[in-house]
Amino acid sequence: MSNNVHPGLSISAAALKRVEELIQDEENPALQLRVYISGGGCAGFQYGFTFDSSQQPDDVITEIPLDETQTNSIKIAVDPVSMTYLEGAEIDFVENLQGSRFKINNPNAQTTCSCGSSFSLDL
């Protein structure tokens, strides 16, 4: 099951749960997950994830309720340029023999590196 972050961007239940756990570990409810795309990696672009409590005026901020009462929620921030390339994508969290990590399933990526964190776009 995915939760809608922004029209065209979603987050899996596993990723949502992990974000909640990490924010609780930091004991700072003001933290939000920031998702971004930057140049780099072996395929040209790479995804980035960080926690911060600041917001830029043009950030796309989405608040996702964690329970039925909507008293607990997390925020996800994406800058507008990154949001352009994340349309239709899903934020996921995977755990396997190689470790655990956040992952983006992005239909806009033309090719991806074997590590899964680097990709190319048809601009």
TIVEX-368222 format. One record per residue: x, y, z of N, C-alpha, C, O in turn; residue in one letter; residue number from 1. Coordinates in nm, 2 decimals, m for minus. Layout:
BEGIN
(r (X Y Z) (X Y Z) (X Y Z) (X Y Z) 'a' NUM)
...
***
This chain:
BEGIN
(r (0.08 m0.12 0.00) (0.00 0.00 0.00) (0.09 0.12 0.00) (0.19 0.13 0.07) 'm' 1)
(r (0.05 0.22 m0.08) (0.13 0.35 m0.09) (0.04 0.46 m0.04) (m0.08 0.46 m0.06) 's' 2)
(r (0.10 0.56 0.02) (0.03 0.68 0.06) (0.07 0.79 m0.04) (0.19 0.80 m0.08) 'n' 3)
(r (m0.02 0.87 m0.08) (0.00 0.98 m0.17) (0.08 1.09 m0.10) (0.03 1.15 m0.01) 'n' 4)
(r (0.20 1.13 m0.15) (0.27 1.24 m0.10) (0.24 1.37 m0.17) (0.21 1.47 m0.11) 'v' 5)
(r (0.23 1.36 m0.30) (0.20 1.47 m0.39) (0.14 1.41 m0.51) (0.17 1.29 m0.54) 'h' 6)
(r (0.05 1.47 m0.58) (m0.01 1.41 m0.70) (0.11 1.36 m0.79) (0.19 1.44 m0.84) 'p' 7)
(r (0.12 1.23 m0.80) (0.23 1.17 m0.88) (0.34 1.11 m0.80) (0.43 1.05 m0.86) 'g' 8)
(r (0.35 1.14 m0.67) (0.46 1.08 m0.59) (0.39 1.01 m0.47) (0.30 1.06 m0.41) 'l' 9)
(r (0.44 0.89 m0.44) (0.38 0.81 m0.33) (0.49 0.76 m0.24) (0.61 0.76 m0.28) 's' 10)
(r (0.45 0.71 m0.12) (0.54 0.65 m0.03) (0.49 0.51 0.02) (0.37 0.51 0.05) 'i' 11)
(r (0.57 0.41 0.02) (0.52 0.28 0.06) (0.50 0.28 0.21) (0.55 0.36 0.28) 's' 12)
(r (0.42 0.18 0.25) (0.40 0.16 0.40) (0.53 0.13 0.47) (0.55 0.18 0.58) 'a' 13)
(r (0.62 0.06 0.41) (0.75 0.03 0.47) (0.84 0.15 0.49) (0.90 0.17 0.59) 'a' 14)
(r (0.84 0.24 0.39) (0.91 0.36 0.39) (0.85 0.46 0.50) (0.92 0.52 0.58) 'a' 15)
(r (0.72 0.46 0.50) (0.65 0.55 0.60) (0.69 0.51 0.74) (0.71 0.59 0.83) 'l' 16)
(r (0.68 0.38 0.76) (0.71 0.32 0.90) (0.86 0.35 0.94) (0.88 0.39 1.05) 'k' 17)
(r (0.95 0.34 0.84) (1.09 0.36 0.87) (1.12 0.51 0.90) (1.19 0.54 0.99) 'r' 18)
(r (1.05 0.60 0.82) (1.07 0.74 0.85) (1.02 0.77 0.99) (1.08 0.85 1.06) 'v' 19)
(r (0.90 0.72 1.03) (0.85 0.74 1.16) (0.95 0.69 1.27) (0.97 0.76 1.37) 'e' 20)
(r (1.00 0.58 1.25) (1.10 0.52 1.35) (1.22 0.61 1.36) (1.27 0.64 1.47) 'e' 21)
(r (1.28 0.66 1.25) (1.40 0.74 1.25) (1.37 0.87 1.32) (1.45 0.92 1.39) 'l' 22)
(r (1.26 0.93 1.29) (1.22 1.06 1.36) (1.20 1.04 1.51) (1.25 1.12 1.59) 'i' 23)
(r (1.14 0.93 1.55) (1.12 0.90 1.69) (1.26 0.88 1.76) (1.28 0.92 1.87) 'q' 24)
(r (1.35 0.81 1.69) (1.49 0.79 1.74) (1.56 0.92 1.77) (1.63 0.93 1.87) 'd' 25)
(r (1.53 1.02 1.69) (1.60 1.15 1.70) (1.53 1.24 1.81) (1.59 1.34 1.85) 'e' 26)
(r (1.41 1.20 1.85) (1.34 1.27 1.95) (1.32 1.42 1.92) (1.33 1.51 2.00) 'e' 27)
(r (1.29 1.44 1.79) (1.27 1.57 1.74) (1.15 1.57 1.64) (1.17 1.54 1.52) 'n' 28)
(r (1.03 1.59 1.69) (0.91 1.58 1.60) (0.90 1.69 1.49) (0.82 1.68 1.40) 'p' 29)
(r (0.99 1.79 1.50) (0.99 1.89 1.39) (1.07 1.84 1.27) (1.06 1.91 1.16) 'a' 30)
(r (1.13 1.73 1.27) (1.20 1.68 1.16) (1.11 1.63 1.05) (1.00 1.58 1.07) 'l' 31)
(r (1.16 1.65 0.93) (1.08 1.61 0.81) (1.18 1.53 0.72) (1.30 1.56 0.72) 'q' 32)
(r (1.13 1.45 0.63) (1.21 1.38 0.53) (1.23 1.47 0.41) (1.12 1.51 0.35) 'l' 33)
(r (1.35 1.50 0.37) (1.37 1.57 0.25) (1.42 1.48 0.14) (1.52 1.40 0.17) 'r' 34)
(r (1.36 1.48 0.03) (1.39 1.39 m0.08) (1.44 1.49 m0.20) (1.37 1.58 m0.23) 'v' 35)
(r (1.55 1.46 m0.26) (1.60 1.54 m0.36) (1.68 1.47 m0.47) (1.72 1.35 m0.45) 'y' 36)
(r (1.70 1.53 m0.58) (1.78 1.47 m0.69) (1.90 1.57 m0.71) (1.88 1.69 m0.71) 'i' 37)
(r (2.02 1.51 m0.72) (2.14 1.59 m0.75) (2.22 1.53 m0.86) (2.21 1.41 m0.89) 's' 38)
(r (2.31 1.61 m0.92) (2.40 1.55 m1.02) (2.50 1.47 m0.95) (2.55 1.50 m0.84) 'g' 39)
(r (2.54 1.36 m1.02) (2.64 1.27 m0.97) (2.61 1.12 m0.99) (2.51 1.09 m1.05) 'g' 40)
(r (2.70 1.04 m0.93) (2.68 0.90 m0.95) (2.72 0.85 m1.09) (2.75 0.94 m1.17) 'g' 41)
(r (2.73 0.73 m1.11) (2.78 0.68 m1.24) (2.69 0.69 m1.35) (2.73 0.68 m1.47) 'c' 42)
(r (2.56 0.72 m1.33) (2.46 0.73 m1.44) (2.42 0.88 m1.46) (2.34 0.90 m1.55) 'a' 43)
(r (2.47 0.97 m1.38) (2.44 1.11 m1.41) (2.37 1.19 m1.30) (2.39 1.30 m1.27) 'g' 44)
(r (2.27 1.12 m1.24) (2.19 1.18 m1.13) (2.18 1.08 m1.01) (2.20 0.96 m1.03) 'f' 45)
(r (2.16 1.13 m0.89) (2.14 1.04 m0.78) (2.04 1.10 m0.69) (2.01 1.22 m0.68) 'q' 46)
(r (1.97 1.01 m0.61) (1.87 1.05 m0.52) (1.94 1.08 m0.38) (2.04 1.02 m0.35) 'y' 47)
(r (1.88 1.17 m0.31) (1.93 1.20 m0.18) (1.81 1.20 m0.08) (1.70 1.24 m0.11) 'g' 48)
(r (1.84 1.16 0.04) (1.75 1.16 0.15) (1.82 1.22 0.27) (1.93 1.18 0.31) 'f' 49)
(r (1.75 1.31 0.34) (1.80 1.37 0.46) (1.69 1.41 0.55) (1.57 1.42 0.51) 't' 50)
(r (1.71 1.43 0.68) (1.62 1.48 0.77) (1.66 1.62 0.81) (1.77 1.65 0.84) 'f' 51)
(r (1.56 1.71 0.80) (1.59 1.85 0.85) (1.46 1.91 0.90) (1.35 1.85 0.88) 'd' 52)
(r (1.47 2.02 0.97) (1.36 2.09 1.02) (1.33 2.22 0.95) (1.24 2.30 1.00) 's' 53)
(r (1.41 2.25 0.85) (1.39 2.38 0.78) (1.31 2.36 0.65) (1.31 2.25 0.59) 's' 54)
(r (1.24 2.46 0.61) (1.16 2.46 0.49) (1.20 2.58 0.40) (1.22 2.69 0.45) 'q' 55)
(r (1.22 2.56 0.27) (1.24 2.66 0.18) (1.10 2.71 0.13) (1.01 2.63 0.12) 'q' 56)
(r (1.09 2.84 0.09) (0.96 2.89 0.05) (0.90 2.82 m0.07) (0.77 2.81 m0.07) 'p' 57)
(r (0.98 2.76 m0.16) (0.92 2.69 m0.27) (0.91 2.54 m0.26) (0.88 2.47 m0.36) 'd' 58)
(r (0.95 2.49 m0.14) (0.94 2.34 m0.12) (0.80 2.29 m0.14) (0.70 2.36 m0.10) 'd' 59)
(r (0.78 2.17 m0.19) (0.66 2.10 m0.19) (0.65 2.02 m0.06) (0.73 1.93 m0.05) 'v' 60)
(r (0.57 2.06 0.03) (0.56 2.00 0.16) (0.43 1.92 0.17) (0.32 1.97 0.14) 'i' 61)
(r (0.44 1.79 0.20) (0.32 1.71 0.22) (0.32 1.65 0.36) (0.42 1.59 0.40) 't' 62)
(r (0.21 1.66 0.43) (0.20 1.60 0.56) (0.11 1.47 0.55) (0.00 1.48 0.49) 'e' 63)
(r (0.17 1.36 0.60) (0.10 1.23 0.59) (0.06 1.19 0.73) (0.15 1.17 0.81) 'i' 64)
(r (m0.07 1.17 0.75) (m0.11 1.12 0.88) (m0.06 0.97 0.91) (m0.06 0.89 0.81) 'p' 65)
(r (m0.03 0.95 1.03) (0.02 0.81 1.07) (m0.09 0.73 1.13) (m0.07 0.61 1.16) 'l' 66)
(r (m0.20 0.79 1.17) (m0.31 0.72 1.23) (m0.44 0.77 1.19) (m0.45 0.87 1.12) 'd' 67)
(r (m0.54 0.70 1.23) (m0.68 0.74 1.19) (m0.72 0.88 1.25) (m0.80 0.95 1.18) 'e' 68)
(r (m0.67 0.91 1.36) (m0.71 1.04 1.42) (m0.64 1.16 1.36) (m0.68 1.27 1.38) 't' 69)
(r (m0.54 1.13 1.28) (m0.46 1.23 1.21) (m0.39 1.33 1.31) (m0.36 1.44 1.28) 'q' 70)
(r (m0.37 1.28 1.44) (m0.29 1.36 1.53) (m0.14 1.35 1.52) (m0.07 1.44 1.56) 't' 71)
(r (m0.10 1.24 1.46) (0.04 1.21 1.44) (0.06 1.21 1.29) (m0.01 1.14 1.21) 'n' 72)
(r (0.17 1.28 1.24) (0.20 1.28 1.10) (0.34 1.30 1.08) (0.42 1.34 1.17) 's' 73)
(r (0.39 1.27 0.95) (0.52 1.31 0.91) (0.51 1.40 0.79) (0.41 1.41 0.72) 'i' 74)
(r (0.62 1.48 0.77) (0.62 1.57 0.66) (0.73 1.53 0.56) (0.84 1.48 0.60) 'k' 75)
(r (0.70 1.54 0.43) (0.80 1.51 0.33) (0.82 1.64 0.25) (0.72 1.70 0.20) 'i' 76)
(r (0.94 1.68 0.23) (0.98 1.80 0.16) (1.05 1.77 0.03) (1.14 1.68 0.03) 'a' 77)
(r (1.01 1.83 m0.08) (1.08 1.81 m0.21) (1.09 1.94 m0.27) (0.99 2.02 m0.28) 'v' 78)
(r (1.21 1.97 m0.32) (1.23 2.10 m0.39) (1.16 2.09 m0.53) (1.14 1.98 m0.58) 'd' 79)
(r (1.11 2.20 m0.59) (1.03 2.19 m0.71) (1.10 2.13 m0.83) (1.04 2.07 m0.91) 'p' 80)
(r (1.24 2.15 m0.84) (1.31 2.09 m0.95) (1.31 1.94 m0.94) (1.29 1.87 m1.04) 'v' 81)
(r (1.34 1.89 m0.82) (1.34 1.75 m0.80) (1.20 1.69 m0.82) (1.19 1.58 m0.88) 's' 82)
(r (1.10 1.76 m0.78) (0.96 1.71 m0.79) (0.93 1.69 m0.94) (0.85 1.60 m0.97) 'm' 83)
(r (0.98 1.77 m1.03) (0.96 1.75 m1.17) (1.00 1.61 m1.22) (0.93 1.55 m1.30) 't' 84)
(r (1.11 1.57 m1.17) (1.16 1.44 m1.21) (1.11 1.32 m1.13) (1.14 1.20 m1.15) 'y' 85)
(r (1.04 1.35 m1.02) (0.98 1.24 m0.94) (0.83 1.21 m0.96) (0.77 1.13 m0.89) 'l' 86)
(r (0.78 1.28 m1.06) (0.64 1.25 m1.10) (0.62 1.10 m1.13) (0.69 1.05 m1.21) 'e' 87)
(r (0.52 1.04 m1.06) (0.49 0.90 m1.08) (0.58 0.80 m1.01) (0.57 0.68 m1.02) 'g' 88)
(r (0.67 0.86 m0.92) (0.77 0.77 m0.85) (0.71 0.73 m0.71) (0.61 0.79 m0.66) 'a' 89)
(r (0.77 0.63 m0.66) (0.74 0.58 m0.52) (0.86 0.58 m0.44) (0.96 0.52 m0.48) 'e' 90)
(r (0.85 0.63 m0.32) (0.96 0.62 m0.22) (0.93 0.49 m0.14) (0.82 0.46 m0.10) 'i' 91)
(r (1.04 0.41 m0.14) (1.02 0.28 m0.07) (1.14 0.26 0.02) (1.24 0.33 0.02) 'd' 92)
(r (1.13 0.16 0.11) (1.24 0.12 0.20) (1.25 m0.03 0.19) (1.16 m0.11 0.20) 'f' 93)
(r (1.38 m0.07 0.16) (1.40 m0.22 0.14) (1.51 m0.26 0.23) (1.60 m0.19 0.27) 'v' 94)
(r (1.49 m0.39 0.28) (1.59 m0.46 0.36) (1.62 m0.59 0.30) (1.53 m0.67 0.27) 'e' 95)
(r (1.75 m0.61 0.27) (1.79 m0.74 0.21) (1.93 m0.78 0.26) (1.98 m0.71 0.35) 'n' 96)
(r (1.99 m0.87 0.20) (2.13 m0.92 0.24) (2.23 m0.81 0.22) (2.34 m0.81 0.29) 'l' 97)
(r (2.21 m0.71 0.13) (2.30 m0.60 0.11) (2.28 m0.49 0.21) (2.37 m0.40 0.21) 'q' 98)
(r (2.18 m0.50 0.29) (2.16 m0.39 0.39) (2.02 m0.33 0.38) (1.93 m0.40 0.31) 'g' 99)
(r (2.00 m0.22 0.43) (1.87 m0.15 0.43) (1.89 m0.01 0.38) (1.99 0.05 0.40) 's' 100)
(r (1.79 0.04 0.30) (1.80 0.17 0.24) (1.67 0.22 0.19) (1.58 0.14 0.16) 'r' 101)
(r (1.66 0.35 0.18) (1.55 0.41 0.10) (1.58 0.39 m0.04) (1.69 0.40 m0.09) 'f' 102)
(r (1.47 0.38 m0.12) (1.49 0.35 m0.27) (1.37 0.43 m0.34) (1.26 0.44 m0.28) 'k' 103)
(r (1.40 0.48 m0.45) (1.30 0.54 m0.54) (1.27 0.45 m0.66) (1.36 0.42 m0.73) 'i' 104)
(r (1.14 0.42 m0.67) (1.10 0.35 m0.79) (1.05 0.46 m0.89) (0.94 0.51 m0.87) 'n' 105)
(r (1.13 0.49 m0.99) (1.10 0.61 m1.07) (1.08 0.57 m1.22) (1.17 0.53 m1.28) 'n' 106)
(r (0.96 0.58 m1.27) (0.93 0.55 m1.41) (1.00 0.65 m1.50) (1.01 0.62 m1.62) 'p' 107)
(r (1.05 0.76 m1.45) (1.11 0.86 m1.54) (1.26 0.83 m1.56) (1.32 0.89 m1.65) 'n' 108)
(r (1.32 0.74 m1.49) (1.46 0.70 m1.50) (1.48 0.62 m1.63) (1.41 0.52 m1.64) 'a' 109)
(r (1.57 0.66 m1.71) (1.59 0.58 m1.84) (1.68 0.46 m1.81) (1.65 0.35 m1.86) 'q' 110)
(r (1.79 0.48 m1.73) (1.87 0.37 m1.69) (1.91 0.39 m1.55) (1.91 0.50 m1.50) 't' 111)
(r (1.94 0.28 m1.48) (1.98 0.29 m1.34) (2.11 0.21 m1.33) (2.14 0.12 m1.40) 't' 112)
(r (2.19 0.25 m1.23) (2.32 0.19 m1.20) (2.28 0.06 m1.12) (2.17 0.05 m1.06) 'c' 113)
(r (2.37 m0.04 m1.12) (2.34 m0.16 m1.04) (2.33 m0.14 m0.89) (2.26 m0.22 m0.83) 's' 114)
(r (2.38 m0.03 m0.84) (2.36 0.01 m0.70) (2.22 0.05 m0.67) (2.17 0.05 m0.56) 'c' 115)
(r (2.15 0.10 m0.77) (2.01 0.15 m0.76) (2.00 0.29 m0.71) (1.89 0.34 m0.70) 'g' 116)
(r (2.11 0.36 m0.68) (2.09 0.50 m0.63) (2.13 0.60 m0.74) (2.12 0.72 m0.71) 's' 117)
(r (2.18 0.56 m0.85) (2.22 0.65 m0.96) (2.14 0.61 m1.08) (2.11 0.50 m1.11) 's' 118)
(r (2.10 0.72 m1.16) (2.01 0.70 m1.27) (2.04 0.81 m1.37) (2.10 0.91 m1.35) 'f' 119)
(r (1.98 0.78 m1.49) (1.99 0.88 m1.60) (1.85 0.92 m1.64) (1.75 0.84 m1.62) 's' 120)
(r (1.83 1.04 m1.69) (1.70 1.09 m1.74) (1.72 1.13 m1.88) (1.82 1.17 m1.93) 'l' 121)
(r (1.61 1.12 m1.95) (1.60 1.17 m2.09) (1.55 1.31 m2.09) (1.43 1.33 m2.08) 'd' 122)
(r (1.65 1.40 m2.09) (1.61 1.54 m2.08) (1.58 1.61 m2.21) (1.55 1.73 m2.22) 'l' 123)
***
